[in-house]
């Protein structure tokens, strides 16, 4: 292993509260954590991420095999790690954003959710009193004019709500599914950007006009569409079937994906929103705000989804409590190239709210 250099693609992970003689580090090349001795930390930080250094010793071999150093050594795992280093460098992740993204992913988590009768599960200890619902700063007060509105837009805004109960005898139709895809995630125009890039015009805003959010409908019960996992081809307004499911296997996938939120798994169709990172990072390379913008993009789209669902008479929901690993496996995604950020879904709400649907009093 004559020539080595430090990879840029590793992050410090959370250390324990007590004293320690090691430092926990996560290699983005391997996706695995490792503990470094203080001597190894010194060795690693003494290497350049740009300049190659001639080294042939056990420490260099150990750091290279753990994905913290790149070497020109032939054979595996060194060749695969070298390729991964080049791929991640081309992607343009900002290191702290990558750390947050990987550290916040779930695998096999079961959320503490209410039972079908509405009874609440045991809750963990809370620290202090809850924060007030309404905030005040204590400045001088100025009354604002009455601006109540009664047009269609404002009626839809007043009516939008999260739904956790769905009518099983009136499934979503193919036309309603098509309407949701077209008017939430569909493109309605294009414009040239600098250096050959293209902006898309959709019904929600996006950082730089790039719209890097992809959507994968998971169909459980839609008239005219077979159950399965699909990808929405925005340019052609078409669905690509990725995997055929039954209604039961779709429900099982959704319950597992939403960390045991069984009520969301009863929806007729769910929409997994993923971020195609290179679409954004090509322009905003190693940018401190790029990952935050992707989260905002998913939020914008979920609100538009709520409004379109409400206008169609459907009951929407959105959740970020996801078992990322299970969804990435089902969609065959590399989490540093494309990964789930949120999951929306809908069905036809029942005439009366279910026990898990809160009833709000007018304010």
N, C-alpha and C positions, 0 to 999 in steps of 0.2 A: 504494500500500500504506500507507494512513494509520495504521491501528490494528494493533498487534502485541502479543503477550505471549510469554513463554518457555513452551515445553511442559515438562511434568514428565517426559515419556517419552523420555529419552535417558540413556545411561550411558557412562562412561569405559571404554575398552577397554585392552588390555594394550599398554603402550609398550615400545619396544625398550630394549636395555641401554645404548646409547650416547646421547650428548646429542642433543637434537632441538629444533627451533624450532616444532614443531607438536604438538598434542595429539590422539590418535586418539579419536573419539567415535562411538558407534553410536546412530542415531536409531531408536526403536521405531516411529515413524510410517512410515518408509520401509523399515525392516529393513536399511538399508545403512550401512556405516561411512563416515566422512569425517574428514579432518584439519582441525583448526582452528588458525589462527595464534594466537599469544598475544594479539594485539589482538582477534581475534574471540572468544576466550574471555572477555576482559574485557567486550566488548559483550554477550555472551550472559548472563553472570552479573549484569550491570547491569540486566537486565530482570526484571520480576516475573512469576511464574507465575499470579498472581491478577489483577493490575491491568493494564489495557490502556494502552499508551503510543502516542502519535502519533509515527510515524517514517516517513520517506520518503527512503531513501538506498540505495546499492548493497549495503552490508553487511546491511541488514535484508532486502532481496530475496534475497540469497544464503543467509542463515540460514533464511529461510522456505522456499525451494525445496528445501533439504536436510533439512527436517523437524525443525528445532531450534527454530523460532519459528512460532507460529500467527498468521495474519493474517486480516483480514476481506476480503481481496482476492477479487473474483469470478473465476471461471474456474479451470482446472486448471494446476498440481497443487494449488493452494491450497485449493479446496473439498474435495477428497478428503482432504487432510492434516488439515483442520479436522474432518471427520467422524471420521477415525481417532483424532484426539486425544480427541474426546468418547467414542468407544467404549472406548478404553483407560482413560480416567478412570473410566467406569462399571464396568469390570471389577475394578479395585481391586488391581492388581499392586503389590507392594513392589519398589522399583526394583532393589535388589541381587539379589533373587530372579530378576527378569526378566533381569538381566544374566547370571547364572549359567545360567539355562535356555537362553538363546539362544547363549551362548558354548560350551556343552557339546553342542550339536547337531552331528550328523555329516551329511555329504553325500558320497557316492561313496567312502567309506573301505573299504579291504580289510584285514581283520585278518590277522595272521600266525598261521595255523592249521595244525594237523597234517595230513599227507597221509592218504589212506584206509588205508595200511599202518601208520599210527601214527608214522611218522618225523616228527621235530619240525623246524619251520622255523628258520632262523638267528634268533638272539635279539640284541637290542641290548645295549649295554654295561650291566652292573649296577654300582652304586656301593657298594662294601663287601660284607660278608657278609650273607646273608639273616637276617632277624629270626627268633628262635626261635619254634617253633610254640606253646609253652606259656610263659606269663608268670608270673614270681614277683616278689613285692615284698620278701621277706625278713622278714616278720613272724612271730610265734609261730604254731605250727601246731596245728590241732585236727582229729583224725580224725572223719569223719562216718559215721553208721550205713550199713550195706549196705541199699540201697533198690531192688534189682532187682525188676522187675515183669514179669508175663507175660500180661496181659490183651490184648484185641484192639488197644486204643489203643497200647499200648507196643510190640506187635509191628509195627504199621504205622510207628511212629516209628523203630524200629530198621531197618526195611526201606527207608525212603525214600532215594532216591539220584537223582542226575542221570544221565540216559541219553542217549547219543549214537549209538546203533545201534537200528534198528527193523526188525521183521519185515514184509517187504513182502506176504506172502501172507495175513496175518490183519489186515485193516484195522480201525480203530476203527468201532464200530457207532453208528447213530443214537441208540440208547438210552444208550450210554456218553457220547456228546456231550451229550445232554440232561441226563444226571446231572451231568456236570461243570459245565455252565452253571447248573443249579438249585442245586447245593450249594456252589459256589464264589462265583459272582457273583449268584445269585438272591436276591430279598428275601423274608423270612419274616414281616415285620410292619412296621407304621408307627406313628408316634407324633407328635402335634402338638408343635411347638416355638414359641418366642416369635416374634411378629411375622408369623405365618402360615407359617413354614417347617415342613418335615416331616422327621423323622428316620426312617431305614430300619434295620431289624434284619436283618443278614446273619450268615453264619457266621464272619466276620472283623471285627475292630474297625475303626473309622474316626474320624478327628478330628471331634468334634462330632456324631457319628452321621450325617454327611451323605452319605457314600459317593459322592464325585464321580468315582470311577473307572468308565469305560465299557469294554466289551470288544467287540472285533470279531473273530470267528472267521474265519480264512483256511483254508478246507477244501480239502485236496488229495486225500485218499483216505478217505472215510467212507461205509460202506454205508448207502444210503438217503438221502444228501444230496449234491446235485450240487456239484462243485468251484466255488468262488467266494469272494467277500468278503461277509461278512454283518455285521449289527449285532444284538446281543442286546437285545431289548425286555424289560427286567427285569419291568416291571409285568405283562405278559401272558405271560411265558415263551414268547416267540416269536422267530424269526429274521426279520430284514428283509434280503432280498438286495440288495446294493448294486452288485455287479458279478459277471458270470459269467466263470469262468476254465476252462481245462483243467487237468488234473493237472500238465502240464509248465509251463504259465505260472504256476501257483501255486508250484511249486518254484522257478522262476526269480525270482519276486517275493520269496520268503522268503530265498533265498540273497543277493539284493541287499540286502534289508532288514536282514539280520543280518550285514552287512559281510563276506560271503564265508564264513560258517560253514556250509559245505555240508552238514555232518552234521545240523544242525538243519532244513535245508530238506528233508530226507528224511522228516520227521515226517508223520503222517497229517493232523494239524490243528494250527494255531497260533492263539494268542489274543493279539491286540494290546491291551494295556491302555493306555488314554489317560486323561488328567485333564481333566475339564470344569471349567476354572478358576473360572468365575463361580459355580459351585455352592458352592465353598468360600469364595471371596473376598467374596461378598456378606455373609457373617457375619464373616469374618476379614479385613477390608478393610485393605490395605497393612500386613499383620501380618508381623513378622519371622520367625515360625515356620510360616506357612501353607504355603509351598511344601515345606518339609521334611516336614510332615505328609502331603502328597500322596505323597511318595516312600515314607514308612512305610506308607501305605495299600496301595500296590502291592506292597510286600514282604510284608505280612500276607496278601494275596490269593494271592501266589505260593506261600507255604508251605501254605496250605489246599489249593491246587491240587495240590501234591506229595502231600499226604496222601490226597486223594480218588483221585488217579491210582493211588497205591500200593494202596489198598484194592480198586480195580477191576482190578488186574493190569496197568496201563499204565505205561509208562516216561516220566517227565516231564523237562522242562528249563525253565530260565528264563534270559534274557539281557537285559542292558541295553546291549550293544554293538550299537547300532542305527544305521542310516542314517536319521535322523529325517526328512530332507527327502523321501526316496523314499516313506516310509510316509505322510507328510502328503499327498503328491501322490496316492497310491493311495486314501486315505480322504477326500480333499478337505477337509482341515482347515486352519484358520488357527492357526499355532503359538502365538499368544498367547491364543487362545480355548480350544482343545482340542489336545492334543499327546500323542504316544506317550511313555510312561515305561519300559515293559518289554514283553517278548514271551515268553509261555509256549508250550509245545507238548508234544505227546505222540504216542506210537504204541505198538504192542505190542513189548516188548523181546524180543530173541532169547534162545534157551535159554542160550547162552554169551555172556558179555560180549564186545563188539568190542574191537579194538585201541586205541580211544580211550576206553574205559571203564575207569577205574582199579579195581584190586582192593585193597580195604582189609584190613589185618590187624586182628584184635580188639585192643583196648587194655585 
